[in-house]
Amino acid sequence: MPYRKLDTSIKWHWCHDCSGWPLNDFRQREDKPPTWSGQSLCEECATRDHCSECQHSIELRTGLDDEFQRMFPEQA
């Protein structure tokens, strides 16, 4: 899952639906960024992710549902 932050920011975003999701002048990484180095994770992304309003949450849940159906077809 990609994490993005503006070049001039310390806040990392991972939810495409977040109002702060950077579209220009950003850095991106594929792994979860460290928060011990003065950087932080976006609270809006965390809230959206927890409430299943984040695009990534939906994609991950769909993948889990597909995996569940493959593993337990009789319960699907």
C-alpha positions as CSV (number, residue, x, y, z in Angstrom):
1,M,0.0,0.0,0.0
2,P,1.5,3.3,-0.9
3,Y,2.1,6.0,1.7
4,R,2.5,9.6,0.5
5,K,3.5,12.9,2.1
6,L,4.1,16.3,0.7
7,D,7.8,17.2,0.3
8,T,7.4,19.9,2.9
9,S,5.4,17.8,5.4
10,I,6.0,15.2,8.2
11,K,2.5,13.7,7.9
12,W,2.1,10.5,5.9
13,H,-1.2,9.6,4.1
14,W,-2.4,6.2,2.8
15,C,-6.1,6.7,2.1
16,H,-6.9,8.1,-1.4
17,D,-10.1,9.5,-0.1
18,C,-8.3,11.7,2.5
19,S,-8.7,15.4,2.0
20,G,-4.9,15.7,2.5
21,W,-3.9,12.9,-0.1
22,P,-1.0,14.5,-2.0
23,L,-1.3,14.7,-5.8
24,N,1.7,16.9,-6.5
25,D,5.2,17.5,-5.0
26,F,5.1,14.4,-2.8
27,R,7.3,11.5,-1.6
28,Q,5.9,8.0,-1.8
29,R,6.9,4.7,-0.2
30,E,5.4,1.3,-0.2
31,D,6.0,0.4,3.5
32,K,4.7,1.9,6.6
33,P,6.8,5.0,7.5
34,P,8.5,5.2,10.9
35,T,6.9,7.6,13.4
36,W,9.8,7.7,15.8
37,S,11.8,10.1,13.6
38,G,9.4,13.0,14.0
39,Q,7.1,11.9,11.2
40,S,3.4,11.1,11.8
41,L,0.6,9.2,10.3
42,C,-2.5,11.1,9.2
43,E,-5.4,11.0,11.7
44,E,-8.0,11.4,9.0
45,C,-6.6,8.4,7.1
46,A,-6.7,6.4,10.3
47,T,-10.3,7.4,11.0
48,R,-11.4,6.6,7.4
49,D,-9.5,3.3,7.5
50,H,-11.1,2.3,10.8
51,C,-14.6,3.3,9.6
52,S,-14.1,1.4,6.3
53,E,-14.4,4.6,4.3
54,C,-10.9,4.4,2.9
55,Q,-10.3,3.1,-0.6
56,H,-7.6,0.8,0.7
57,S,-9.8,-0.7,3.3
58,I,-12.4,-1.6,0.7
59,E,-9.7,-3.2,-1.5
60,L,-8.2,-5.1,1.4
61,R,-11.6,-6.3,2.6
62,T,-12.5,-7.5,-0.9
63,G,-9.3,-9.4,-1.1
64,L,-10.0,-11.0,2.3
65,D,-13.6,-11.9,1.3
66,D,-12.2,-13.6,-1.9
67,E,-9.7,-15.5,0.1
68,F,-12.3,-16.6,2.6
69,Q,-14.6,-17.8,-0.2
70,R,-11.7,-19.9,-1.6
71,M,-10.9,-21.4,1.7
72,F,-14.5,-22.0,2.9
73,P,-16.7,-22.3,-0.2
74,E,-19.5,-24.0,1.7
75,Q,-19.9,-20.9,4.0
76,A,-19.8,-18.3,1.2
